[in-house]
């Protein structure tokens, strides 16, 4: 839902085509958005957009602190603020569409004109690059294991040795990582369902992006019963996704916005706002 997680790795052409054909059937709530499949030019020198005057972003919520609904129902988070940097530079307002992550990571969401960009805690992988163009990396991702207290496990090896039940979010790099270690975890559609399964005792341990786990543990009711038993340095990086053969103006603006924010201190301010620590201090 990272790559630190990650989230969310393999989307080949057949999957992308299937997802594109099924896109209209995807349930999606949004803070706006459009079903227009034909992009329109915002202005002669500007990028081609799904909706004039808007930078339409596809995401998959909840994925706190990257993107989630606040108490007022507004979609906020680290990813939202990162995309806003480019939107403001282009004189646009960001509009967010919440859809299934599988449709995002396959590239179908952008290919069919559902959105201009995707910001969904999405790890850059070679498989995804076959269907998506990515911005420069904007986040270093790491996975983590969250377990009920008292398991005595401190690693994936312990999870296997003790026969503990392991859960993971579907379509994520975290899932791919543990499968590569010989596990066959039960898959959940999103991070909220994954956490609920852990709380309900359906799973003993779950794998999820480190910052998501750390955010969960800030909640007293979760910290009282669960603990992070290990972090998994998977060497992942997040990127903003665009349609394959991306609009050069849009891609250039996003890259320049990210790079400028890292140089002038804006990136660090956004990072501290959502994670409570400076870049490099998590984990």
TILO-403573 format. One line per field, with one value per residue: residue in one letter; x, y, z of N, C-alpha, C in turn. Coordinates in Angstrom, 3 decimals, padded with zeros to 6 digits. Example, Ala and Ser with C-alpha at 12.3 -4.5 7.8 and 13.67 -1.06 7.14 Angstrom:
! residues 2
residuo	(a|s)
nx	(013.190|012.850)
ny	(-005.690|-002.250)
nz	(007.800|007.080)
cax	(012.300|013.670)
cay	(-004.500|-001.060)
caz	(007.800|007.140)
cx	(013.200|012.900)
cy	(-003.300|000.030)
cz	(007.800|007.870)
END
This chain:
! residues 283
residuo	(x|x|x|x|x|x|x|x|x|x|x|x|x|x|x|x|x|x|x|x|x|x|x|x|x|x|x|x|x|x|x|x|x|x|x|x|x|x|x|x|x|x|x|x|x|x|x|x|x|x|x|x|x|x|x|x|x|x|x|x|x|x|x|x|x|x|x|x|x|x|x|x|x|x|x|x|x|x|x|x|x|x|x|x|x|x|x|x|x|x|x|x|x|x|x|x|x|x|x|x|x|x|x|x|x|x|x|x|x|x|x|x|x|x|x|x|x|x|x|x|x|x|x|x|x|x|x|x|x|x|x|x|x|x|x|x|x|x|x|x|x|x|x|x|x|x|x|x|x|x|x|x|x|x|x|x|x|x|x|x|x|x|x|x|x|x|x|x|x|x|x|x|x|x|x|x|x|x|x|x|x|x|x|x|x|x|x|x|x|x|x|x|x|x|x|x|x|x|x|x|x|x|x|x|x|x|x|x|x|x|x|x|x|x|x|x|x|x|x|x|x|x|x|x|x|x|x|x|x|x|x|x|x|x|x|x|x|x|x|x|x|x|x|x|x|x|x|x|x|x|x|x|x|x|x|x|x|x|x|x|x|x|x|x|x|x|x|x|x|x|x|x|x|x|x|x|x|x|x|x|x|x|x)
nx	(000.491|007.154|006.965|011.427|008.304|007.051|004.717|002.596|004.129|003.617|002.793|001.801|001.412|-001.009|-002.468|-002.764|-004.396|-006.687|-007.396|-007.918|-010.150|-011.926|-012.191|-014.339|-016.004|-014.931|-015.278|-015.376|-014.706|-014.529|-012.891|-013.629|-013.014|-013.263|-014.900|-014.059|-012.484|-010.930|-008.254|-007.897|-006.356|-004.950|-003.990|-002.312|000.510|000.675|000.346|-001.391|-004.509|-006.735|-008.936|-009.651|-007.922|-007.586|-005.494|-005.675|-005.583|-005.010|-005.552|-005.348|-007.188|-007.734|-004.419|-002.719|000.199|000.171|-001.990|-005.256|-008.538|-009.387|-010.818|-012.825|-013.493|-011.917|-009.418|-006.172|-002.576|000.868|001.571|-000.365|000.401|002.865|002.184|000.708|002.661|003.524|001.083|000.420|002.523|001.849|-000.409|-002.770|-005.537|-005.481|-007.241|-008.678|-009.027|-010.323|-009.484|-009.273|-006.204|-004.949|-005.733|-004.434|-001.657|-001.317|-001.299|-003.542|-005.324|-004.272|-003.887|-006.449|-007.509|-008.526|-007.176|-004.579|-002.177|-000.710|-000.601|000.172|001.603|003.398|005.681|008.543|009.118|010.680|008.851|006.486|007.254|006.931|004.403|003.903|005.046|007.415|007.980|010.910|012.320|010.560|010.433|011.999|011.520|010.587|009.782|007.774|007.143|004.248|002.968|000.884|001.254|003.545|004.227|006.842|008.352|010.857|011.616|011.275|012.069|011.517|008.748|008.128|009.265|007.771|005.323|003.452|000.550|000.478|-000.279|-000.903|-001.028|-002.810|-001.406|000.935|004.388|005.325|003.922|005.001|007.637|007.599|006.575|008.659|010.352|009.416|006.899|003.293|001.148|-002.095|-004.121|-005.153|-007.493|-006.964|-005.022|-006.442|-008.223|-006.402|-005.167|-007.415|-007.872|-005.672|-006.241|-008.548|-007.634|-007.322|-004.960|-001.553|000.633|001.407|002.562|003.688|004.125|006.705|006.286|003.494|002.903|004.157|002.541|000.085|000.796|000.853|-001.598|-003.242|-004.900|-004.018|-001.257|-001.317|-001.835|-000.378|002.801|005.729|007.794|009.918|011.896|012.107|014.488|014.032|014.947|013.389|011.786|009.477|007.475|005.863|003.276|002.701|000.959|002.039|004.518|004.495|003.087|005.338|005.616|004.186|005.503|008.097|007.576|006.673|008.965|010.826|009.588|009.707|012.489|013.269|011.947|013.320|015.748|015.240|014.216|011.505|010.555|011.520|010.038|007.427|007.761|008.347|005.960|004.125|005.335|006.635|009.315|012.605|013.726|015.324|015.379|013.480|012.358)
ny	(-000.123|000.084|000.592|004.289|001.171|000.419|-000.562|-002.436|-005.410|-006.667|-006.013|-006.820|-006.613|-007.975|-007.889|-005.174|-004.567|-006.022|-004.748|-002.210|-002.630|-003.305|-001.043|000.757|-000.573|-000.417|000.306|003.529|006.179|009.727|012.893|014.420|014.454|012.772|011.053|011.356|010.290|011.379|013.436|016.966|019.918|022.102|024.608|026.295|026.097|024.478|021.320|018.404|017.651|015.581|016.855|020.131|022.740|021.289|019.092|015.896|013.302|009.926|007.704|005.388|004.857|003.873|005.012|005.904|007.603|008.662|009.030|009.794|010.137|013.027|014.291|015.827|014.655|015.231|014.397|013.946|014.144|012.969|012.287|013.782|016.410|016.453|016.172|018.477|020.428|020.419|020.907|023.513|024.918|024.754|026.198|024.936|023.143|020.472|017.475|014.657|011.180|008.238|004.996|001.435|-000.105|-001.941|-001.194|001.164|000.500|-001.089|000.666|001.245|003.170|005.677|005.317|005.095|007.562|008.206|009.591|012.092|011.718|009.369|008.978|007.066|005.893|004.363|002.020|002.223|000.010|-002.298|-003.864|-002.387|-000.162|-000.903|-000.229|002.234|005.594|007.033|009.580|011.309|009.648|010.142|009.294|007.188|003.860|001.378|-001.829|-003.291|-005.464|-006.042|-007.188|-009.106|-008.584|-010.538|-012.714|-013.439|-013.386|-011.997|-011.646|-012.496|-015.113|-016.132|-015.927|-017.895|-020.174|-020.396|-020.874|-018.844|-016.975|-015.115|-012.007|-009.867|-006.921|-006.925|-006.875|-005.501|-004.481|-005.366|-007.722|-009.162|-009.322|-010.960|-013.269|-013.949|-014.863|-017.284|-017.409|-017.696|-015.621|-014.590|-012.498|-009.070|-006.559|-003.829|-001.597|-001.029|-003.178|-005.184|-004.502|-004.712|-007.457|-008.371|-007.274|-008.667|-011.154|-012.891|-012.951|-013.339|-011.810|-009.039|-007.649|-004.509|-001.156|000.649|003.430|003.481|001.524|002.698|004.927|003.746|002.725|004.951|005.261|004.749|002.488|000.584|000.421|-000.672|-003.361|-004.368|-004.679|-003.514|-005.800|-006.109|-004.430|-004.237|-003.833|-003.077|-001.613|000.079|002.674|005.351|006.651|009.198|008.275|008.272|008.392|006.041|007.170|009.798|013.128|015.570|018.132|017.959|015.847|016.940|019.178|018.005|016.571|018.690|020.102|018.343|018.050|020.711|021.207|019.537|020.807|023.412|023.094|022.692|020.099|018.724|020.005|019.167|016.449|016.221|017.210|015.124|012.772|013.301|013.241|013.871|013.351|010.222|009.596|007.811|004.575)
nz	(000.000|001.770|-000.329|003.476|002.517|001.966|000.082|-001.502|-005.180|-007.860|-011.099|-013.980|-017.585|-018.272|-015.936|-015.654|-017.849|-017.237|-014.853|-015.817|-017.440|-015.497|-014.048|-013.907|-012.249|-009.782|-006.404|-005.074|-002.954|-002.730|-002.410|-004.326|-007.799|-011.020|-013.693|-016.174|-019.102|-021.037|-021.103|-020.579|-021.779|-019.467|-019.897|-022.576|-022.191|-020.048|-018.198|-019.505|-018.230|-016.287|-015.293|-015.862|-014.177|-011.888|-010.012|-010.156|-007.904|-007.325|-004.643|-001.863|000.853|004.327|005.104|007.167|008.334|005.755|003.963|004.860|006.372|008.185|011.292|010.278|007.954|005.804|003.422|004.348|004.962|004.745|002.052|000.726|001.276|-000.030|-002.761|-002.989|-003.140|-005.811|-007.059|-006.219|-007.344|-009.982|-009.990|-009.376|-007.834|-005.623|-006.062|-004.633|-005.207|-003.964|-004.432|-005.190|-004.321|-006.011|-008.557|-008.813|-008.584|-010.799|-012.859|-014.240|-013.250|-013.946|-016.685|-017.754|-017.345|-014.852|-012.942|-012.570|-011.241|-008.893|-005.482|-003.064|-000.952|-002.433|-003.492|-005.541|-008.088|-010.393|-011.767|-011.577|-012.957|-015.548|-016.231|-015.167|-014.847|-012.708|-010.244|-008.953|-006.087|-003.014|-000.451|001.909|002.530|004.971|006.256|008.921|011.742|013.496|016.508|018.767|022.243|024.150|022.562|022.307|020.095|017.960|015.423|011.891|011.600|014.109|014.070|012.234|013.462|015.807|014.833|014.380|013.401|010.457|008.963|006.088|004.006|000.990|-002.317|-001.758|-001.202|001.183|001.583|-000.582|000.291|002.650|001.536|-000.081|001.819|002.414|003.578|003.716|004.024|005.304|003.345|003.345|002.363|002.855|005.000|007.329|007.642|007.965|010.410|012.057|011.951|013.386|015.897|016.468|016.922|014.853|013.565|014.629|014.142|012.035|008.922|007.912|006.602|008.232|009.197|009.301|011.184|013.433|013.734|014.379|016.877|018.439|019.449|022.432|023.009|021.259|021.695|024.232|023.944|021.841|020.085|018.369|016.935|015.256|012.772|009.238|006.987|003.891|001.806|000.229|-001.760|-001.999|-004.681|-006.672|-008.751|-012.295|-015.455|-017.910|-020.083|-019.302|-018.968|-019.805|-018.652|-016.272|-014.928|-014.711|-013.105|-010.708|-009.931|-009.634|-007.582|-005.402|-005.118|-004.642|-002.234|-000.520|-000.424|000.560|003.101|003.418|002.995|005.238|007.224|006.577|006.948|009.724|010.687|010.162|011.079|013.419|013.795|012.423|008.993|008.603|011.258|012.054|013.222)
cax	(000.000|007.157|007.437|011.034|007.164|006.235|003.452|001.886|004.599|003.834|001.652|002.210|000.478|-002.328|-003.168|-003.114|-005.526|-007.855|-007.785|-008.471|-011.501|-012.793|-012.071|-015.634|-016.700|-014.243|-015.941|-014.450|-015.208|-013.530|-013.148|-013.813|-012.638|-014.070|-014.818|-013.671|-011.352|-010.132|-007.647|-008.014|-005.222|-005.321|-003.653|-001.421|001.850|000.592|000.184|-002.722|-005.101|-008.007|-009.960|-009.027|-007.842|-007.399|-004.520|-006.443|-004.685|-005.585|-004.929|-006.110|-007.231|-006.804|-003.019|-002.165|-000.029|000.395|-003.256|-006.371|-009.541|-009.311|-012.090|-013.822|-013.736|-011.007|-008.267|-004.940|-001.449|002.186|001.499|-001.205|001.221|003.913|001.568|000.296|003.792|003.470|-000.198|000.512|003.468|001.135|-001.606|-003.904|-006.036|-005.440|-008.505|-008.266|-009.950|-009.974|-009.837|-008.547|-004.777|-004.557|-005.976|-003.382|-000.319|-001.278|-001.200|-004.838|-005.974|-003.790|-004.044|-007.843|-007.927|-009.188|-006.438|-003.332|-001.065|-001.064|000.228|-000.465|002.652|003.688|007.089|009.040|009.677|010.857|007.599|005.531|007.759|006.470|003.088|003.811|006.228|007.538|008.764|012.070|011.868|010.273|010.390|012.704|010.554|011.008|008.669|007.850|006.251|003.460|002.457|000.265|002.278|003.720|004.547|008.237|009.021|011.582|012.054|010.487|012.461|010.748|007.351|008.053|009.595|006.692|004.069|002.511|-000.248|000.975|-001.154|-000.281|-001.933|-002.738|-000.788|002.000|005.744|005.465|003.446|006.005|008.846|007.455|006.418|010.015|011.005|008.800|005.610|002.077|000.259|-003.444|-004.085|-006.267|-007.665|-006.326|-004.318|-007.412|-008.718|-005.266|-005.061|-008.602|-007.654|-004.730|-006.955|-009.574|-006.990|-007.253|-003.531|-000.657|001.609|001.157|003.657|003.166|005.137|007.124|005.598|002.097|002.937|004.483|001.350|-000.873|001.244|000.628|-002.935|-003.108|-005.591|-003.209|000.019|-001.534|-001.955|000.462|004.145|006.543|008.813|011.083|011.814|012.679|015.075|013.838|015.591|012.376|011.548|008.185|007.466|004.564|003.048|002.049|000.660|003.215|004.669|003.925|003.157|006.659|005.498|003.736|006.583|009.178|007.142|006.658|010.364|011.427|008.961|010.266|013.911|013.370|011.493|014.390|016.841|014.900|013.720|010.060|010.354|011.731|008.889|006.302|008.111|008.172|004.520|003.373|005.996|007.129|010.767|013.220|014.106|016.449|015.274|012.443|012.795)
cay	(000.000|000.434|000.485|002.976|000.562|-000.075|-001.162|-002.616|-005.433|-007.095|-005.669|-007.021|-006.043|-008.588|-007.384|-003.779|-004.538|-006.476|-003.700|-001.089|-002.986|-003.380|000.204|001.383|-001.316|-000.215|001.216|004.589|007.415|010.727|014.263|015.063|013.515|012.770|009.820|011.712|009.493|012.142|014.589|018.253|020.790|023.153|025.819|025.939|025.753|023.645|019.891|017.900|017.205|014.882|017.852|021.456|023.481|020.368|018.019|014.782|012.320|008.673|007.144|004.310|005.126|004.664|004.644|006.934|009.043|009.091|009.595|009.310|011.169|013.618|014.321|016.537|013.914|015.679|013.526|014.659|013.261|013.279|012.247|014.899|017.625|016.368|016.476|019.886|021.260|020.531|021.513|024.952|025.470|024.798|027.009|024.022|022.625|019.013|016.771|013.291|010.091|007.048|003.782|000.230|000.040|-002.784|-000.430|002.182|-000.059|-001.669|001.742|001.434|004.394|006.792|004.993|005.291|008.931|008.372|010.601|012.555|011.136|008.490|009.141|006.076|005.144|003.341|001.748|002.148|-001.301|-002.500|-004.401|-001.290|000.763|-001.359|000.361|003.535|006.453|007.504|010.770|010.998|009.143|011.172|008.714|005.920|003.022|000.193|-002.608|-003.630|-006.507|-005.675|-008.432|-009.010|-008.698|-011.846|-013.808|-013.818|-013.320|-010.748|-011.685|-013.373|-016.490|-016.523|-016.096|-019.216|-021.220|-020.496|-021.177|-017.742|-016.612|-013.867|-011.346|-008.811|-006.202|-007.409|-006.070|-004.660|-005.010|-006.084|-009.073|-009.794|-009.566|-012.137|-014.440|-014.289|-015.529|-018.588|-017.334|-017.595|-014.933|-014.251|-011.155|-008.168|-005.565|-002.564|-001.618|-001.023|-004.554|-005.950|-004.197|-005.264|-008.902|-008.550|-006.953|-009.681|-012.418|-013.730|-013.035|-013.062|-010.828|-008.497|-006.880|-003.245|-000.103|001.116|004.624|003.164|000.825|003.672|005.762|002.934|002.561|006.196|005.155|003.990|001.198|-000.346|000.251|-001.464|-004.794|-004.790|-004.120|-003.746|-006.767|-006.050|-003.628|-004.977|-002.868|-003.649|-000.748|000.607|004.105|005.723|007.624|009.612|007.573|008.973|007.577|005.670|008.210|010.913|014.502|016.055|019.312|017.506|015.084|017.873|020.012|017.177|016.312|019.937|020.465|017.467|018.378|022.042|021.096|018.909|021.770|024.623|022.771|022.431|018.647|018.366|020.510|018.269|015.168|016.359|017.415|013.870|011.657|013.712|013.108|014.320|012.248|009.431|009.315|006.809|003.198)
caz	(000.000|001.251|-000.178|003.918|001.936|001.231|000.028|-002.726|-006.191|-009.205|-011.927|-015.352|-018.558|-018.234|-014.764|-015.914|-018.766|-016.491|-013.912|-016.570|-017.865|-014.317|-013.298|-013.654|-011.205|-008.507|-005.478|-004.687|-002.400|-003.056|-002.000|-005.611|-008.828|-012.220|-014.454|-017.537|-019.540|-021.978|-020.453|-021.255|-021.479|-018.532|-020.629|-023.675|-021.751|-018.868|-018.435|-019.831|-016.979|-016.320|-014.998|-015.900|-012.919|-010.769|-010.095|-009.600|-007.318|-006.856|-003.455|-001.234|002.290|005.132|005.159|008.055|008.172|004.378|003.510|005.679|006.620|009.516|012.007|009.464|006.731|004.750|003.228|004.678|005.210|004.187|000.592|000.283|001.335|-001.056|-004.056|-002.951|-003.548|-007.272|-007.436|-005.995|-008.319|-011.253|-009.827|-009.370|-006.566|-005.626|-005.813|-004.320|-005.487|-003.199|-005.160|-004.817|-004.592|-007.135|-009.776|-008.853|-008.815|-012.142|-013.824|-014.894|-012.781|-014.751|-018.104|-018.152|-017.079|-013.556|-012.199|-013.180|-010.495|-007.786|-004.286|-002.204|-000.274|-003.446|-003.703|-006.922|-008.422|-011.826|-012.307|-011.699|-013.982|-016.857|-016.481|-014.498|-014.731|-011.334|-009.919|-008.131|-004.786|-002.008|000.886|002.099|003.235|005.713|006.777|010.340|012.226|014.672|017.099|020.087|023.273|024.778|021.640|022.478|018.795|017.685|014.033|011.030|011.912|015.298|013.656|011.597|014.436|016.787|014.159|014.575|012.230|009.885|008.009|005.294|003.121|-000.385|-003.380|-001.215|-001.194|002.444|001.270|-001.439|001.069|003.508|000.659|-000.506|002.953|002.603|004.273|002.920|004.962|004.883|002.775|003.666|001.291|003.206|006.282|008.424|007.807|008.470|011.841|012.723|012.075|014.496|017.127|016.710|017.207|013.658|013.272|015.757|013.677|010.700|008.345|007.381|006.558|009.552|009.689|009.593|012.470|014.485|013.922|015.136|018.264|019.174|020.027|023.684|023.005|020.470|022.400|025.447|023.643|020.724|020.073|017.183|017.333|014.373|011.557|008.115|006.052|002.556|000.820|-000.690|-001.862|-002.577|-005.761|-007.184|-009.998|-013.398|-016.624|-018.682|-021.088|-018.546|-019.449|-019.370|-017.792|-014.957|-014.298|-014.388|-011.980|-009.500|-009.545|-009.157|-006.307|-004.372|-004.928|-004.029|-000.846|000.252|-000.290|001.318|004.438|003.419|003.123|006.645|007.975|006.312|007.563|011.170|010.907|010.117|011.751|014.721|013.797|011.185|008.105|009.074|012.690|012.310|013.356)
cx	(001.283|007.927|007.366|010.121|006.883|005.154|003.266|002.722|004.626|002.606|002.085|001.128|-000.897|-003.129|-003.632|-004.333|-006.796|-008.352|-008.425|-009.896|-012.462|-012.866|-013.418|-016.386|-016.076|-015.039|-014.969|-015.205|-014.182|-013.902|-013.332|-013.527|-013.577|-013.916|-014.418|-012.421|-010.447|-009.555|-007.849|-006.839|-005.680|-005.047|-002.566|-000.062|001.855|000.407|-001.241|-003.288|-006.417|-009.153|-009.301|-009.060|-007.598|-006.238|-005.169|-005.501|-005.444|-004.812|-005.809|-006.050|-007.999|-005.387|-002.277|-000.710|000.146|-000.855|-004.388|-007.354|-009.401|-010.702|-013.201|-014.113|-012.858|-009.831|-006.987|-003.803|-000.180|002.144|000.703|-000.383|002.319|003.343|001.130|001.425|003.763|002.191|-000.136|001.459|002.806|-000.113|-002.879|-004.331|-006.021|-006.824|-008.193|-009.387|-009.464|-010.441|-008.965|-007.074|-004.319|-004.724|-004.914|-002.057|-000.188|-001.069|-002.525|-005.510|-005.553|-004.043|-005.459|-008.373|-008.704|-008.492|-005.167|-002.120|-001.600|-000.075|-000.390|000.569|003.146|005.182|007.412|009.648|009.813|009.576|006.576|005.957|007.326|005.157|002.923|005.126|006.251|008.322|010.075|011.561|011.619|010.235|011.136|011.866|011.186|009.754|008.856|006.863|005.568|002.813|001.730|001.369|002.332|004.045|005.964|009.017|009.704|012.065|011.098|010.818|011.694|009.285|007.166|008.259|008.468|005.339|003.018|001.796|000.163|-000.001|-000.418|-001.338|-001.723|-002.071|000.351|003.370|006.040|005.034|004.485|007.248|008.714|007.223|007.790|010.814|010.333|007.468|004.459|001.005|-001.160|-003.428|-005.355|-006.286|-006.997|-005.738|-005.275|-007.935|-007.626|-005.109|-006.222|-008.446|-006.696|-005.447|-007.980|-008.980|-006.946|-005.798|-002.747|000.295|001.152|002.383|003.066|004.313|005.428|006.378|004.130|002.002|003.199|003.302|000.286|-000.502|001.155|-000.737|-002.871|-003.742|-004.839|-001.890|-000.121|-001.501|-000.986|001.821|004.828|007.689|010.048|010.831|012.565|013.187|015.045|014.401|014.633|012.321|010.188|008.385|006.041|004.393|002.329|001.784|001.944|003.323|004.122|004.057|004.463|006.598|005.121|004.846|007.721|008.815|007.149|008.082|011.027|010.866|009.530|011.713|014.096|012.990|012.562|015.545|016.494|014.297|012.236|009.766|010.495|010.561|007.677|006.539|007.857|006.697|003.787|004.015|006.571|008.645|011.302|013.550|015.348|016.366|014.217|013.060|013.740)
cy	(000.321|000.623|000.962|002.251|000.884|-000.670|-001.561|-002.929|-006.060|-006.782|-005.759|-006.538|-006.632|-008.079|-005.963|-003.693|-004.946|-005.399|-002.540|-001.371|-002.977|-002.081|000.806|000.687|-001.117|000.718|002.281|005.749|008.451|012.054|015.089|014.041|013.569|011.441|010.095|010.952|010.256|013.388|015.856|019.114|021.898|024.517|025.438|025.449|024.814|022.180|019.547|017.261|016.477|015.873|019.227|022.156|022.624|019.422|016.842|013.668|011.089|008.189|006.022|004.517|004.021|004.116|005.723|006.627|009.549|009.694|008.949|010.455|011.693|013.656|014.994|015.840|014.326|014.721|014.341|013.650|013.714|013.321|013.421|016.187|017.626|016.717|017.935|020.822|021.500|021.227|023.035|025.612|025.631|025.675|026.185|023.674|021.107|018.448|015.290|012.282|008.840|005.811|002.619|000.336|-000.786|-002.051|000.659|001.561|-000.721|-000.616|002.069|002.745|005.603|006.558|005.267|006.680|009.120|009.458|010.970|011.886|010.190|008.711|008.256|005.239|004.031|003.213|001.677|000.759|-001.411|-003.005|-003.297|-000.296|000.350|-000.681|001.778|004.286|007.004|008.804|010.334|010.481|010.287|010.615|007.384|005.039|001.789|-000.516|-002.891|-004.744|-006.022|-006.941|-008.160|-009.223|-010.124|-012.986|-014.317|-013.776|-011.977|-010.691|-012.540|-014.838|-017.003|-016.773|-017.487|-020.329|-021.453|-020.805|-020.103|-017.410|-015.224|-013.311|-010.236|-008.123|-006.658|-006.387|-005.185|-005.314|-005.737|-007.533|-009.819|-010.192|-010.833|-013.402|-014.912|-014.985|-016.857|-018.595|-017.283|-016.928|-014.757|-012.796|-010.371|-007.008|-004.233|-002.653|-001.666|-002.428|-005.452|-005.745|-004.801|-006.770|-009.210|-008.320|-008.027|-011.061|-013.372|-013.921|-012.752|-011.925|-010.311|-007.720|-005.652|-002.231|000.417|002.368|004.405|002.471|001.797|004.592|005.010|002.891|003.850|006.184|004.246|002.605|000.142|-000.635|-000.629|-002.968|-005.307|-004.091|-004.401|-004.656|-006.736|-005.075|-004.392|-003.971|-003.456|-002.767|-000.133|002.130|004.346|006.714|008.018|008.950|008.426|007.979|007.248|006.610|009.508|012.257|015.106|017.262|018.893|016.757|016.006|018.723|019.243|016.937|017.562|020.343|019.637|017.850|019.737|021.989|020.464|019.878|022.940|024.366|022.474|020.951|018.223|018.831|019.596|016.928|015.205|016.509|016.082|012.721|012.013|013.603|013.602|013.111|011.520|009.038|008.270|005.420|002.961)
cz	(000.000|001.581|000.294|002.916|001.684|001.253|-001.343|-003.893|-007.420|-010.003|-013.356|-016.286|-018.460|-017.074|-015.011|-016.811|-018.042|-015.548|-014.631|-016.988|-016.688|-013.563|-012.952|-012.542|-009.849|-007.628|-005.070|-004.107|-002.740|-002.463|-003.251|-006.667|-009.995|-012.906|-015.894|-017.944|-020.490|-021.307|-021.281|-020.861|-020.558|-019.148|-021.622|-023.198|-020.556|-019.208|-018.864|-018.577|-017.207|-016.156|-014.962|-014.541|-011.699|-011.050|-009.385|-009.178|-006.869|-005.634|-002.932|000.270|003.012|005.066|005.950|008.383|006.735|003.749|004.309|005.878|008.048|010.135|011.225|008.139|005.564|004.644|003.393|004.786|004.508|002.665|000.035|000.240|000.277|-002.428|-004.125|-003.382|-005.059|-007.715|-007.313|-006.998|-009.686|-011.184|-009.837|-007.951|-006.642|-005.289|-005.693|-004.564|-004.758|-003.966|-004.704|-005.211|-005.793|-008.463|-009.936|-009.277|-010.183|-013.218|-014.481|-014.501|-013.603|-016.243|-018.605|-017.825|-015.799|-012.743|-012.962|-012.554|-009.434|-006.658|-003.218|-001.457|-001.179|-003.703|-005.192|-007.134|-009.939|-012.469|-012.510|-012.767|-015.390|-017.242|-015.928|-014.649|-013.318|-011.255|-009.282|-006.786|-003.802|-000.591|000.898|003.013|003.871|006.211|008.271|010.654|013.495|015.211|018.409|021.125|023.826|023.848|021.835|021.185|018.606|016.236|013.212|011.287|013.117|014.958|013.046|012.626|015.433|016.158|014.325|013.268|011.756|008.857|007.282|004.449|001.688|-001.298|-002.897|-001.307|000.118|002.280|000.446|-000.636|001.912|002.690|000.181|000.577|003.288|003.331|003.271|003.778|004.413|004.437|003.104|002.683|001.591|004.601|007.467|008.698|008.366|009.976|012.617|012.932|013.226|015.823|017.496|017.000|016.032|013.215|014.544|015.430|012.317|010.236|007.669|007.355|007.959|010.008|010.002|010.948|013.611|014.765|014.697|016.613|019.086|019.862|021.254|023.653|022.191|021.185|023.640|025.169|022.578|020.762|018.735|017.586|016.437|013.238|010.475|007.092|004.654|001.444|-000.186|-000.679|-002.504|-003.720|-006.101|-008.551|-011.030|-014.527|-017.366|-019.877|-020.541|-019.249|-018.932|-018.447|-016.376|-014.233|-013.864|-013.165|-010.678|-009.018|-008.970|-007.801|-005.158|-004.072|-004.257|-002.556|000.044|000.497|000.628|002.700|004.509|003.628|004.583|007.505|007.805|006.999|009.075|011.518|011.021|010.877|013.112|014.864|012.462|010.307|008.623|010.531|013.028|012.484|014.499)
END
